Amino acid sequence: MSRSSAQSPTQSIASYLVIIADDLTGAADSAARARQAGLAAWVLLEDAAWPERLQTPAAVALSTDSRHLAPEEAAARVTASLAWLPALPAVRWYKKIDSTLRGHIGAEVDAMLAWLGEGAVAVICPAFPAQRRGLADGYLVHADTPPRSVHLPTLLRGQSRHAVAAVDLATVEAGRDRLEAALVAAQQEGARLVVVDALEERHLETIAAAAQGALAAPLLCGSAGLVGVLSSQLAGATPAAVSAPWPAGGPVLGVVGSGSPMAHRQIEQVARRGDVRVRSLDRTWSTVDVVSPGTQPAGNWLLHLEPPPAGLSLEGPLARAEAARLADLTQVMVQRMHPASLIVVGGDTATYVLRVLGIRRLEVIEELLPGIPLTVGEDSRGDPRAVVLKPGNFGDDGTLAALYDRLAQPSEVRLRTI
């Protein structure tokens, strides 16, 4: 792709919304929001082929799987992903960032700005009101994060080589005109990254409108919250059709590799039900401990890693090694139990599970819950696989149980209720 074709976010009508995310569940939650807004939506892993006969307007979310890398490596992977894309007309760009501000946000935004050119300005807001995340006075608002402990402008000044400005909630509340003036002033003062507060959906709507009204080449950056608003602006009156069928009813296999406290509270809720066989896996487990050779597991299953000890985060090389082992077990379980649907929780886990199954791209069928899509992808044997992808810390205590309930419904019922 040439730089000239990359500089098309100023187009008044976009055919493509291209989302660059640093992990798989981040790409998926953004694509879910786009599908909910009415766009055709796809999720691509590394080395995936571009979807054939892509209906437009469409959202395509790419995972660079770069959150675990060093900052310079993460930036290089973003640049490589942009260079890999085919030449596309009328593109609107979006940099997906984690709603709790994990990852190398500054380095990856810098890489996209370099690709888009000197006139591009990043407007950054990680708020996702549907998942109870916001930004106030530049500070992350999130139930599991101590108040006023994570300040996004300060974080970005330590990660980016560009000047950073901040716009407070009062300016956003004052309306689009005031926010447009603030964005123009920030750009004139030399800022290439502008952080904007938001706590409610209407704030995100104001941000999206003001950025595109005030700036010649805005790069919107945020969580699945802001991308949902942008998708609604791009979608037509009639939602795009999907080419993949809804999965047939049948057993569900859940796989949770996330160490998030929320994910483990959700597991506890499922374990109380009695209709799902829940198996906790400690550091010593092996495949034969879970399923004996020659047996065919029946019914619904949930496999999960034990939560990390209090005060220890399951991140980095250890998390990825455990996710890879869990993926190998998942492959065996899929071969033995032939589940109708998979629920995969956690970004690293999702990446490894899809790799071992040979799934390189996913079409989003429906957003089941905010930021949680039902997708269908073709595995290495050419068979369709229904996969629900969920970030570990999304939802409330009952979310995972609700997903089991929804996947158990006949497809014609789901079409009416979801």
C-alpha positions in Angstrom: 0.0 0.0 0.0 1.3 3.4 -0.9 1.3 6.3 1.6 -1.0 8.2 -0.7 -3.6 5.5 -0.5 -3.1 5.4 3.3 -4.0 9.0 3.6 -7.7 8.6 2.8 -9.3 8.9 6.2 -10.5 12.4 5.1 -12.9 10.8 2.6 -16.4 11.8 3.5 -17.7 8.3 2.7 -15.5 5.3 3.6 -15.8 1.8 2.1 -13.4 0.3 4.7 -12.8 0.7 8.3 -9.3 -0.8 9.0 -8.6 -1.5 12.7 -5.1 -2.2 13.9 -5.1 -4.0 17.3 -2.2 -5.3 19.5 -3.9 -8.6 20.4 -6.6 -10.9 19.1 -9.4 -10.3 21.5 -8.8 -6.5 21.0 -9.3 -7.0 17.3 -12.4 -9.1 18.0 -14.1 -6.8 20.4 -13.7 -3.9 17.9 -15.0 -6.1 15.0 -18.0 -7.0 17.3 -18.9 -3.4 17.8 -18.6 -2.8 14.0 -20.9 -5.7 13.3 -23.4 -4.5 15.9 -23.4 -1.1 14.1 -24.3 -2.9 10.8 -21.0 -3.3 9.0 -19.7 -6.5 7.6 -16.8 -7.4 10.0 -13.8 -9.7 9.8 -10.9 -10.4 12.1 -7.5 -11.3 10.6 -4.6 -13.0 12.3 -1.0 -12.7 11.0 -0.5 -14.1 7.5 -4.3 -14.3 6.9 -5.6 -13.9 3.4 -7.8 -10.8 2.7 -11.5 -11.8 2.6 -12.8 -12.5 -0.9 -15.8 -10.6 -2.2 -15.9 -8.4 0.8 -19.2 -6.5 1.1 -18.7 -2.8 1.8 -18.9 -0.8 3.9 -16.8 -3.3 6.0 -14.6 -3.3 9.0 -11.5 -5.4 9.0 -9.6 -5.8 12.3 -6.0 -7.0 12.2 -4.2 -8.4 15.2 -0.5 -7.6 15.3 0.0 -9.8 18.4 2.4 -7.2 19.6 1.5 -6.4 23.1 4.1 -8.8 24.5 6.9 -7.4 22.4 9.5 -4.6 23.1 8.2 -1.2 22.0 10.4 -0.9 18.9 9.3 -4.4 17.8 5.7 -3.6 18.4 6.0 -0.5 16.2 7.7 -2.4 13.5 5.0 -5.0 13.5 2.3 -2.3 13.1 4.2 -0.8 10.1 4.5 -4.3 8.5 0.8 -4.9 8.9 0.0 -1.6 7.2 2.4 -2.3 4.4 0.8 -5.8 3.9 -2.7 -4.4 3.3 -3.9 -4.3 -0.3 -4.6 -0.9 -1.9 -8.0 0.1 -0.7 -10.2 3.0 -1.7 -11.8 5.3 0.9 -10.2 3.9 4.1 -11.0 5.1 7.6 -8.2 4.1 10.0 -8.6 3.2 13.7 -5.9 2.3 16.2 -7.4 -0.1 18.7 -5.8 0.2 22.2 -6.6 -1.6 25.4 -9.3 0.0 27.5 -7.2 -0.5 30.6 -4.1 0.9 28.8 -1.9 -2.2 28.6 0.6 -2.4 25.7 2.9 -0.1 23.9 0.3 2.5 23.0 2.7 5.4 22.2 5.1 3.4 20.1 2.2 1.8 18.0 0.4 5.1 17.6 3.7 6.7 16.4 4.1 4.0 13.8 0.6 4.7 12.4 1.2 8.4 12.4 4.4 7.9 10.5 2.6 5.8 7.9 -0.3 8.3 7.5 2.0 11.3 7.1 2.9 14.7 8.7 -0.7 16.0 8.8 -2.1 13.1 10.8 -3.1 13.7 14.4 -4.1 10.9 16.8 -7.3 11.6 18.9 -7.1 9.1 21.8 -9.9 8.0 24.1 -10.0 4.5 25.6 -13.4 4.9 27.2 -15.9 2.0 26.8 -19.0 2.9 28.7 -20.8 -0.4 27.9 -18.0 -2.2 29.9 -17.8 0.5 32.6 -14.5 2.0 31.5 -13.9 5.7 31.1 -11.4 8.6 31.2 -11.7 11.6 33.5 -9.0 14.3 33.9 -6.8 12.0 31.8 -7.1 9.2 34.5 -8.4 5.7 33.7 -11.8 5.0 35.3 -12.1 1.3 35.8 -13.4 -0.8 38.8 -10.2 -2.9 39.1 -7.8 0.1 38.8 -7.2 2.3 41.9 -8.7 5.8 41.3 -6.4 8.4 39.7 -3.5 5.9 39.5 -3.1 5.6 35.7 -2.8 9.0 33.9 -2.9 8.5 30.1 -1.2 11.8 29.0 1.7 11.0 31.3 1.9 7.5 30.1 2.0 8.6 26.5 4.7 11.2 27.1 6.9 8.4 28.3 6.1 6.2 25.2 5.8 8.6 22.3 8.3 10.8 20.5 5.5 13.4 19.8 4.0 16.2 21.8 0.9 15.1 23.8 -2.1 17.4 24.7 -5.2 16.7 26.8 -8.8 17.9 26.6 -11.0 17.7 29.7 -14.5 16.4 30.1 -15.9 19.9 30.5 -14.8 20.8 26.9 -16.5 17.6 25.6 -19.6 18.4 27.5 -19.7 21.8 26.0 -20.3 20.3 22.6 -18.8 19.6 19.2 -17.9 23.2 18.4 -15.9 23.7 21.6 -14.2 20.4 21.2 -13.3 21.1 17.5 -11.7 24.4 18.6 -9.7 22.6 21.3 -8.4 20.0 18.8 -7.4 22.7 16.3 -5.6 24.6 19.0 -3.7 21.5 20.2 -2.6 20.7 16.6 -1.5 24.4 16.1 0.6 24.1 19.3 2.4 21.1 17.9 0.6 18.1 19.5 0.3 15.0 17.4 -1.4 13.0 20.2 -4.5 14.5 21.8 -6.1 12.6 24.8 -9.8 13.4 25.3 -11.9 12.5 28.3 -15.2 10.6 28.1 -17.5 8.7 30.5 -20.6 8.2 28.4 -21.6 7.1 24.9 -22.7 10.6 24.0 -19.2 11.9 24.8 -17.7 9.4 22.3 -20.2 10.6 19.7 -19.0 14.1 20.2 -15.3 13.1 20.0 -15.8 11.2 16.7 -17.7 14.0 15.1 -15.4 16.7 16.3 -12.2 14.9 15.2 -13.5 14.4 11.7 -14.8 18.0 11.5 -11.8 19.8 12.9 -8.8 17.8 11.5 -7.7 17.1 8.0 -6.3 13.6 8.8 -7.6 12.4 12.2 -6.4 9.0 13.5 -9.0 7.9 16.0 -7.5 5.7 18.7 -9.4 4.0 21.4 -11.1 0.9 22.7 -14.1 -0.9 21.3 -16.2 2.0 22.6 -15.1 4.7 20.2 -14.9 2.3 17.3 -18.5 1.4 17.8 -19.5 5.1 17.4 -17.3 5.4 14.3 -18.8 2.2 12.8 -22.3 3.6 13.3 -21.3 6.7 11.3 -20.1 4.5 8.4 -22.8 1.9 8.3 -25.7 2.1 5.9 -29.4 1.9 6.8 -29.5 -1.8 6.1 -27.1 -4.1 8.1 -24.7 -6.0 6.0 -25.5 -9.7 5.4 -23.2 -12.4 6.7 -22.0 -15.3 4.5 -21.4 -17.9 7.3 -24.3 -19.8 8.9 -25.2 -19.7 12.6 -23.7 -22.7 14.4 -26.0 -25.6 15.1 -26.9 -26.4 18.7 -24.7 -28.8 20.5 -21.9 -29.1 23.1 -19.9 -26.0 23.9 -16.2 -26.1 24.9 -15.0 -23.1 26.9 -11.3 -22.4 27.3 -10.1 -19.7 29.8 -6.4 -18.9 29.9 -6.9 -15.4 31.4 -5.7 -14.7 34.9 -8.1 -11.8 35.3 -10.0 -11.8 38.6 -13.2 -11.1 36.6 -12.6 -14.2 34.4 -12.3 -16.4 37.5 -15.4 -15.0 39.1 -17.2 -15.8 35.9 -15.8 -19.4 36.0 -17.2 -19.8 39.6 -20.7 -18.8 38.3 -20.5 -21.5 35.5 -19.3 -24.1 38.0 -22.4 -23.6 40.2 -24.7 -24.5 37.3 -24.2 -28.2 37.1 -24.7 -28.5 33.3 -21.0 -27.7 32.4 -18.1 -29.9 33.4 -15.5 -27.5 34.7 -11.8 -28.6 35.0 -9.2 -26.5 36.7 -5.6 -27.0 35.4 -2.7 -26.5 37.7 1.0 -26.2 36.6 1.4 -30.0 36.6 -1.4 -31.0 34.3 -1.1 -33.1 31.2 -3.6 -33.9 28.5 -4.1 -37.5 29.8 -5.1 -36.0 33.2 -8.1 -34.3 31.5 -9.2 -36.8 28.8 -8.1 -40.4 28.7 -6.9 -41.8 25.3 -9.8 -43.2 23.3 -12.5 -41.5 25.3 -15.0 -39.1 23.8 -16.0 -36.3 26.2 -19.7 -35.5 26.2 -21.7 -32.5 27.1 -20.5 -28.9 27.8 -17.0 -28.4 29.1 -14.9 -25.6 30.6 -11.2 -25.8 30.9 -9.3 -23.1 32.7 -5.9 -22.4 34.2 -5.7 -21.8 37.9 -5.7 -18.2 38.9 -2.3 -16.7 39.6 -1.4 -16.2 43.3 -2.6 -13.0 44.9 -0.6 -10.0 43.7 0.9 -11.9 40.8 -0.2 -11.0 37.2 -0.2 -13.8 34.6 1.5 -11.9 31.9 4.5 -12.1 29.6 6.4 -15.3 28.6 4.8 -17.4 31.4 1.3 -16.5 30.2 2.1 -17.3 26.6 3.7 -20.6 27.5 0.6 -21.6 29.5 -1.6 -20.5 26.7 0.3 -22.6 24.2 -0.1 -25.7 26.4 -3.8 -25.0 26.9 -4.2 -24.6 23.1 -2.7 -28.1 22.6 -5.2 -29.5 25.0 -8.0 -27.6 23.2 -7.0 -29.2 19.9 -7.3 -32.7 21.5 -10.7 -31.8 23.0 -12.0 -30.5 19.7 -11.0 -33.7 17.9 -12.6 -35.9 20.6 -15.8 -34.1 21.5 -16.6 -32.2 18.2 -18.1 -29.2 19.9 -20.6 -27.1 18.1 -19.1 -23.9 19.5 -15.9 -22.7 21.3 -15.7 -19.9 23.8 -12.1 -18.7 24.2 -11.3 -16.2 26.9 -8.0 -14.2 26.9 -6.0 -12.7 24.1 -2.9 -15.0 24.3 -5.2 -18.1 24.7 -7.2 -17.1 21.6 -4.1 -16.6 19.5 -2.7 -20.0 20.3 -6.0 -21.8 20.0 -6.7 -20.4 16.6 -3.2 -21.2 15.5 -3.4 -24.9 16.5 -6.7 -25.2 14.8 -5.4 -23.6 11.6 -7.9 -20.7 11.7 -6.4 -17.6 10.2 -9.4 -15.3 9.8 -12.9 -15.0 11.3 -16.1 -13.5 10.0 -18.2 -11.9 12.7 -21.7 -13.2 12.7 -23.1 -11.3 15.7 -22.1 -9.4 18.8 -23.5 -11.5 21.6 -22.7 -9.0 24.4 -20.9 -5.7 24.1 -17.4 -6.4 22.6 -18.0 -10.2 22.6 -18.5 -11.6 19.1 -19.7 -14.9 17.7 -17.4 -15.6 14.8 -17.0 -18.4 12.2 -13.6 -19.4 10.7 -12.4 -22.2 8.6 -9.9 -24.6 10.2 -7.0 -26.4 8.6 -9.3 -29.2 7.4 -11.6 -26.8 5.7 -14.3 -27.2 8.3 -16.2 -24.2 9.7 -15.6 -23.5 13.4 -17.9 -21.3 15.5 -15.8 -19.3 18.0 -16.8 -16.8 20.6 -13.9 -14.5 21.7 -13.9 -12.7 25.0 -11.3 -10.5 26.7 -10.7 -11.9 30.2 -11.8 -8.8 32.1 -14.9 -8.1 30.0 -18.4 -8.4 31.5 -19.8 -9.1 34.9 -19.9 -12.2 37.1 -22.6 -13.8 35.0 -21.2 -13.1 31.5 -19.6 -16.5 30.8 -22.7 -18.3 32.0 -24.8 -16.1 29.7 -22.6 -17.1 26.7 -23.2 -20.8 27.4 -27.0 -20.1 27.6 -27.0 -18.2 24.3 -25.0 -20.8 22.4 -27.4 -23.6 23.7 -30.3 -21.9 22.0 -31.5 -23.0 18.5 -30.3 -20.6 15.8 -33.8 -19.3 15.1 -34.2 -18.3 18.7 -30.8 -16.6 18.9 -31.7 -14.5 15.9 -34.7 -13.1 17.8 -33.0 -12.7 21.2 -29.5 -11.5 20.6 
